[in-house]
Amino acid sequence: MPELPEVESIRRVLEPQIRGLTIRRVDANRPEIVAHPGAEEFCARVTGQTIDRVERRGKFLALRLASGDRIILHLRMTGCLLLTPADLPAERHTHLIFQMDDGRELRFSDPRRFGRFWLIGAGEADAYSGMEKLGMEPTDPALSAETLMQAFGRRRRSVKECLLDQSVVAGIGNIYSDEILFAARIRPSRPARDLTAEEWARLARAIPERIVFFTEKNAISPEEYLAARGQDYRNTPFLRVYGHGGEPCPVCGEALRRTVIGGRSSVFCPACQSDS
């Protein structure tokens, strides 16, 4: 699933290309992809509107229209948003196509069909997408050991599960929670209430540092993004633990262990990441 660094990379690729373009037509091949207000009304209302800018909030993308309306998108597990020449053969599972006034098409494809679009009118409260319920961004200056302790310090749940709680810190998923906890030297299975003040401080430092690191490493040009059909996420060579179960720890050489926490695969170093 694309997490914050991947979604931010998509925003950085698309925003300069589609800013100022007008949507000439919308085709919804899978109406269920539009969660609000319904595919027919969605297509009618966005047709003729101009894209002012593209924003990101957590794992959500928002296309701000000049009218003040917002097209909100969540890619979920396998969604892909790609700006293409009109004559480029469409990817399989292409469900929504925005025909732009410069002749190109903004296409949304999703093999598992979990991704969703919402259209929120100017001045309308977003009671649909869930974006308004998100917590702070990982790079928010307000994120501190104290805020994390206040949110999680009494929870019996594992610290890994806490990091996945989008209502507290938005945009962290399974991949980067492992990377953050490795950098903070905290075992992912530790109950949050058992962490020390020093561990909360390390975690508060690791969250923005790792997210910024992976966001920058994930940079991709529009040409590369199109050539890879929107699937070339760059962080795999820089992941230190995620996906590396059984391999030597990059710090101490101990074999990394894979476990399951809250139904999610997790990898950690039994030597570097404290269990107490």
ZIHUPE-V641037 format. One record per backbone hydrogen bond with DSSP energy under -0.5 kcal/mol. CO is the residue of the C=O (numbers start at 1). NH is the residue of the N-H. If there is no record, write none. Layout:
co,nh
CO,NH
CO,NH
This chain:
co,nh
3,6
3,7
4,8
5,9
6,10
7,11
8,12
9,13
10,14
11,15
12,16
14,17
14,18
15,19
18,21
21,51
22,24
22,101
23,48
25,99
26,28
27,29
27,97
30,33
31,34
33,35
33,117
36,119
38,42
39,43
40,44
41,45
42,46
43,47
46,49
49,23
50,52
50,66
51,20
53,64
55,62
57,60
59,75
60,57
61,73
62,55
62,64
63,71
64,52
64,53
65,68
69,65
70,72
70,120
71,63
72,118
73,61
74,116
75,79
76,2
78,111
80,82
80,109
82,84
82,107
84,105
85,88
91,94
93,95
93,110
95,29
95,30
96,108
97,27
97,99
98,100
98,106
99,24
99,25
100,103
103,86
104,100
105,84
105,107
106,98
107,82
107,109
108,95
108,96
109,80
110,113
116,74
117,35
117,36
118,72
118,120
119,121
120,70
121,124
125,127
130,133
131,134
136,170
137,140
140,143
144,148
145,149
146,150
147,151
148,152
149,153
152,155
155,193
157,192
158,162
159,163
160,164
162,165
164,166
165,168
165,169
166,135
168,136
170,138
171,4
173,177
174,178
175,179
176,180
177,181
178,182
179,183
180,184
181,185
181,186
182,185
185,274
187,190
188,160
190,159
191,194
192,195
196,200
197,201
198,202
199,203
200,204
201,205
202,206
203,207
204,208
205,209
206,210
207,211
208,212
209,213
210,214
211,215
212,216
213,217
214,218
216,219
221,225
222,226
223,227
224,228
225,230
226,229
228,231
231,233
233,236
234,237
235,238
235,239
236,239
241,244
244,247
247,256
249,253
254,249
255,270
256,246
257,268
259,266
261,264
264,261
266,259
268,257
268,270
269,273
272,274
274,187
